[in-house]
Amino acid sequence: MIGKRLADRYEILEKIGEGGMALVYRARDLRTGHDVAVKFLRPEFHDNPEFVSSFHREATAASKMSHHNIVNLLDVGDDEHNLYIVIEHVDGKTLKEIIRERGKLPQDVACQIVIRILSALQHAHAAGIIHRDIKPQNILV
């Protein structure tokens, strides 16, 4: 996957994460020069209509959202039956990394993080999206 070009626009640079449904790569948008994140539906789900439908629903719902604590959807595509969505790439550390480095967070800091998470979840739920994978490694701070 590394070095691959999608839609003659995105060059895959490195794998940066994975979830239950998707593999995530950092890529460069060759039109803008900006780094983006590309989420690919896992290969084992390509032939599963339920997962493909869920992936399409996520993309459709995400395209309708705009919230300062949620990354923006930039593009959606299908490359040789590899479904993908392109989202903003956000530099930063995950909540898991921060907790590992610092240990227990001060109460005021933890509360601010929780408030931001809940604000984003409230916005997503209002748009009909249920995240289903909220965990410290999926939260960028």
QUIFEN-V283985 format. One line per field, one symbol per residue. ss: DSSP state (H for helix, E for strand, L for the rest). phi: phi as a letter, one per 20 degrees, with the letter a starting at -180 (. if undefined). A space follows every 10 residues. Layout:
BEGIN
ss->???
phi->???
END
This chain:
BEGIN
ss->LLLLEELLLE EEEEEEEELL LEEEEEEEEL LLLLEEEEEE ELHHHLLLHH HHHHHHHHHH HHHLLLLLLL LLEEEEEEEL LEEEEEEELL LLLEHHHHHH HHLLLLHHHH HHHHHHHHHH HHHHHHLLLL LLLLLHHHLE L
phi->.fnfddllcd dfdafcrbcf dbddcecdff ednefcdddd fggfdgedgf fffffffgff fffedbbfdc fefdacbbdl mefbcdcged fqdfgfffff fdmfeggffg ffffffffff ffffffendd fmbfbgfdde d
END
